[in-house]
Structures are given as structure tokens and as C-alpha cells.
Amino acid sequence: MATSFKRSFADPLSSTLFVAKLDLQKWISDIALLRRFPVRVLPQLLHESTHHWCFNSPIGVALQLLSFRAANREISAMTKGDTSREAALSLFKTRFWQHLMLPFTEGLALFAEHDALAGDAPVISAPLYSAALLVAGTLANNKVDADRMFEHGTFILSLSRNSTEHYKRKTNLQLEPFSRSHSPYLCGYLAVKCLHYEAIRQNDIFVDADFFLYFLKSYLFDDWDAVDMLLSDSADDPEEIANRFFIHLQTKYLGFFQSLHKSTVDEFIRRGRNLSNERTRFEYTAGRFAINFFSDPVGQFPSARAISALRAGLDELFKPAHDEHSLMTTVRAVHISTLLLRNLLTLGRATFRANVARQSGRLMIWSEPGVLLSSLPPSKELPADWEGELTAVAALMPGTGQIHIVFLNGDSVVNVTPDVNDNKDFGPFANPTIDPHIRTHNLSVIAQVSEMPSQTADGWLSEIVNYSASEIDDFYTKAALLFTEDAEELASCLSEFGLLGALDGDLDLAEHLGCLSSSASAKYSPPRGSDAEKRLEEATVFAAQINQKLKSRFGFEPLSIRGQEVFFSML
């Protein structure tokens, strides 16, 4: 039985990731036993793991602590027969911040999916690092030459982008409506592409598209000033909160161009490589629990106030009152478990028939009746002669590129392959909430607790979004069409069918543009004689015509052409 999730997703609050096209039922033997990863899901993995990476950050922790604060305040008020305004304000902050940042959030993920490629910079982004480890076949053995590993990863990624399937993915993106309010994808993607182009103009290290991804993610999500605003701001008026957040975003956006100075970039690289032990590391311990992560803020160190606010939020989470309500104990446990699992990427889940062998006691996993998938060591969690169904969850450890398959019987972990800690306690996988279904159910319980403040927060959000929509839309329109003189007129042209409007409705040219711009982000050409090669050759004939049509709308030629090759695309 395959997973019931239909689309890939990444939940920012729980940091749960799920890759829909990773058919675990089909691929589990390759992943778990042969250590091979299905390359066809690489674009989705890059996209969703970038979402996970963005929120596995100080901002992500702050948003989760606000969610917990809301539940804590509401349960406290409920015991007194009341409801909590502070709970509603906490939820409003999380939702408005996510709403405000959504185009950049999606833009970064789409840039990772369609553009990021490792270059000459001495640091690499977490999504590309994990992808390189996976496709290089190093799941079981990470002792491999780094240059060869990343070159192989680049080759595989180039093959993926130079495929007819990926050409269609890029075309579909470019035909999205250009509207932040109704579809943040094209608007956000073009905003990130404009920043990339400007970054290259100021500093040629950003020709390394993956380094640009790393830099921009750090600039936007390792933002300790935003952490301070989220957790410390005592404003009691939703409109004032929304206005402060929007002003902060505008200030950050303008500051990005200043951050491209060589000295700032060189310092960012130096800290990222940790050569001087100056890389920002946040450490927090409460009893047997520990929260540790690196942060890579651009051009700043975290303020003492921001760090203090994060510690205070963690204190509230990890240090309960001695007489707290039983419902609060449950909510606290769910939040702690999800916070401790933030670093893991959940790739998929499936169910398998299994039984305990009578003589050896080994756990036998069957892919289908009569077909043995795996024989695993005995599990103390299952009685002798046990037979039934187990849930298998694939989880990626980003730092090592290692995928573990976690087998659960209900909410009990019974086995992990490959072994962790000599199979004594399953290490970080002992938590049953690694199963996205369990985590989703637990989060729904919290949502029910916060139903009243949630309704209040949603009411504020709807009201403020309605009256601020045009102002926020205008900000993102100008960011996405940064180099166009009349952004408003062009936005109107792109509003319904994206770049098709700029091509006068010529769908053939739109498909050629998708092909050319996808291939421009690949280091290697498509295989000789392949459908992709034929498709690219056909599209190349129309490159100059596409440029001329788009120049009449944008004011510049978005495709950079060298001989017969499109080597860079601004779209």
C-alpha cells in the first residue's frame, strides 16, 4: 500500500518533508539494500529539501516556538474559562510572516530545482550536498573523493535538467500566472533570478549558482533580527505587527545589494568554512535534551537580545511547571519531538507484510507474498511468532547523505536499517513521530487546542492581507521585474499565463523557451541521439526570435547566447 500523500510538501513548522514521486514500495530495496537512489525524483528532492533547509534555521525554530507559545497560552486561559489574545497574536505572527515570505520561499526552492549547480566556491548548500552524496552512490560509504563525487552529482543533475520531462517542468513554471496573491511561484522565482543576475554583475563568484543559493538562503533565513521581532516584539496590534514585518522585509531586500560587496562575501565564505572557528553555533541544553545548530548570517552576528529571546522560548518549551495541565504535557511532548527531528528529511512511507521467523527470531520483510525483501536482526519490540504489517519510513540524514529505513509497528520503532548505535536504541530514529502520518496527527491535535486563537488569527490575517495585498504585490512585482522600466505594464501582460503573454500567446515558442532555459542550467549536453538532444536542437533555432520578442516586453534579451548555445537565462 503506497503512501496516501499525493504531492510533495515540506511543512515549515514541523520541518516534515515528503517527496511524492519517491515510490518507497517500489524503490525500498534499491534505497535500503543496494544504496541506490532513484534519480528521477531529484528535482522534487532539491525543491522540497530546500524548503526543509530554509526552515531548519533560527527562523524555523522561532516559528515553532511561537506555535508552542500559542498552545501554552491558550490552555492556560482555558483552565480559567477564558481565551488568550497572546495566543492569537503568536499564531498571527507565524502566519503573516510565512505569507509575506512565501514568494521568496518558493523562489529559492525553484532556483534549487532548476538552476543550482556546484561551481568553484569553496562551500556548498545542504540540498546539493545531500543530492551529490545520494546520486554518487555513497550512502553506505562516505569515504570518497569529494571532487569526483560532486562532479558525478553535477553530471547526473545535468542529465536531469536536459531531459524532456524537465523541459516540461520548466515550461509549466514559466506559464504560471504572474501574481503573488494567487500563485507565488513565477513571481518568486523571477525575483530570485533577478537577484542572482545582479549578484553576478557585482561579484563573479556568484556564477556558482549553488553558492548564490546558499548566500541568499542565509541572508533571508539566518536572520536573527527577524528572530528578535518574532519572539521579543511586544506589539499588541496585528496591523502594527504586519507593518513592522513588511518594513523589515523591504529593508532586508535593499540591504541585499550592499551585502554583495567582496569583503562581506569573503567573510561569509571564511565563516562558512569554519576556518577561524567563528561560525555562529547556537547551543542549548535542558536535562537530557540538546538543541545545537550552526547559523550563517550574512554580514552580522546574532544580537544578544535575539539569542536571549530564542533561549527564553526554549526554556518555556523544555521546562514545564510542576503542576501543568495534562493536555499541556501532551502538547509539549509533541513540540519537543518535532523540534528534535528538525534535521531529518522524511522522504516517504509505505507498508509491508512482515513476520518473526520461528527459529532464528529474525524479522522477515516481504515486498509481496513469497518475495523476501529483507531479513533483519531480531527485534525486542516484537514477540516470537509475530506476524502483521509494518510501516517503513525513509529518512535522510543531511549531514551524511545516509538514508535509513525505519520500521514501525504502530507507534513503536522495531528496526532501523542500516543499524544505528549497534541497533541498541536506534539513536535519533527512536522517535515514532518520524512517521509523517503520526506527526501530522499530533499536529492536528495541537491545532484543535488552538482552534479559538487560530480563528482569531485567521480573521486578522484575512483582513490585513486584503488591505495590504496591493502594497505587497507591488513590492514583489518590482523585485521580479527589477530590470524592466515599466514593471506594472509587463506584470499585467504576464498576469494570466506567465511568459506566454510576453510571447504573444505562441505556445511553441514558450515550450522552446522552457527547453533553452532548462538546458542553460546544465553543465553537460543531453545524450547524443536522445529525444532531449533533438528537442534542444529544435529549440536553439528559435533562440534569437525568442530573445527579440522578450526584449520588446522586458527591455533586454534574457537569453545569453554564445555561438549556437544558450549558456545563461534570466527566466
C-alpha positions, 0 to 999 in steps of 0.5 A: 500500500503506497503512501496516501500523500499525493504531492510533495510538501515540506511543512515549515513548522514541523520541518516534515518533508515528503517527496511524492514521486519517491515510490518507497514500495517500489524503490525500498530495496534499491534505497535500503539494500543496494544504496541506490537512489532513484534519480528521477525524483531529484528535482522534487528532492532539491525543491522540497529539501530546500524548503526543509533547509530554509526552515531548519534555521533560527527562523524555523525554530522561532516559528515553532516556538511561537506555535508552542507559545500559542498552545501554552497560552491558550490552555492556560486561559482555558483552565480559567474559562477564558481565551488568550489574545497572546495566543492569537497574536503568536499564531498571527505572527507565524502566519503573516510572516510565512505569507509575506515570505512565501514568494521568496520561499518558493523562489529559492526552492525553484532556483534549487530545482532548476538552476543550482549547480556546484561551481568553484566556491569553496562551500556548498548548500545542504540540498546539493550536498545531500543530492551529490552524496545520494546520486554518487552512490555513497550512502553506505560509504562516505569515504570518497573523493569529494571532487569526483563525487560532486562532479558525478552529482553535477553530471547526473543533475545535468542529465536531469535538467536536459531531459524532456520531462524537465523541459516540461517542468520548466515550461509549466513554471514559466506559464504560471500566472504572474501574481503573488496573491494567487500563485507565488511561484513565477513571481518568486522565482523571477525575483530570485533570478533577478537577484542572482543576475545582479549578484553576478554583475557585482561579484563573479563568484556568484556564477556558482549558482549553488553558492548564490543559493546558499548566500541568499538562503542565509541572508533571508533565513539566518536572520536573527533580527527577524528572530528578535521581532518574532519572539521579543516584539511586544506589539499588541496590534496585528496591523502594527505587527504586519507593518513592522514585518513588511518594513523589515522585509523591504529593508532586508531586500535593499540591504541585499545589494550592499551585502554583495560587496567582496569583503562581506562575501569573503567573510561569509565564505571564511565563516562558512568554512569554519576556518577561524572557528567563528561560525555562529553555533547556537547551543542549548541544553535542558536535562537530557535534551540538546538543541545545537545548530550552526547559523550563517548570517550574512554580514552580522552576528546574532544580537544578544537580545535575539539569542536571549529571546530564542533561549527564553522560548526554549526554556518555556518549551523544555521546562514545564511547571510542576503542576501543568495541565495534562493536555499541556504535557501532551502538547509539549511532548509533541513540540519537543519531538518535532523540534528534535527531528528538525534535521531529518528529511522524511522522504516517504512511507509505505507498508509491508507484510512482515513476520518473526521467523520461528527459529532464528527470531529474525524479522522477515520483510516481504515486498509481496507474498513469497518475495523476501525483501529483507531479513533483519536482526531480531527485534525486542519490540516484537514477540516470537511468532509475530506476524502483521504489517509494518510501516517503513519510513525513509529518512535522510540524514543531511549531514551524511547523505545516509538514508535509513529505513525505519520500521514501525509497528504502530507507534513503536520503532522495531528496526532501523536499517542500516543499524544505528548505535549497534541497533541498541536504541536506534539513536535519533530514529527512536522517535515514532513521530518520524512517521509523517502520518503520526506527526501530522496527527499530533499536529492536528491535535495541537491545532484543535487546542488552538482552534479559538486563537487560530480563528482569531488569527485567521480573521486578522490575517484575512483582513490585513492581507486584503488591505495590504495585498496591493502594497505587497504585490507591488513590492514583489512585482518590482523585485521580479521585474527589477530590470524592466522600466515599466514593471506594472505594464509587463506584470499585467501582460504576464498576469494570466499565463506567465511568459506566454503573454510576453510571447504573444500567446505562441505556445511553441515558442514558450515550450522552446523557451522552457527547453533553452532555459532548462538546458542553460542550467546544465553543465553537460549536453543531453545524450547524443541521439536522445529525444532531449538532444533533438528537442534542444536542437529544435529549440536553439533555432528559435533562440534569437526570435525568442530573445527579440520578442522578450526584449520588446516586453522586458527591455533586454534579451534574457537569453545569453547566447554564445555561438549556437548555445544558450549558456545563461537565462534570466527566466 
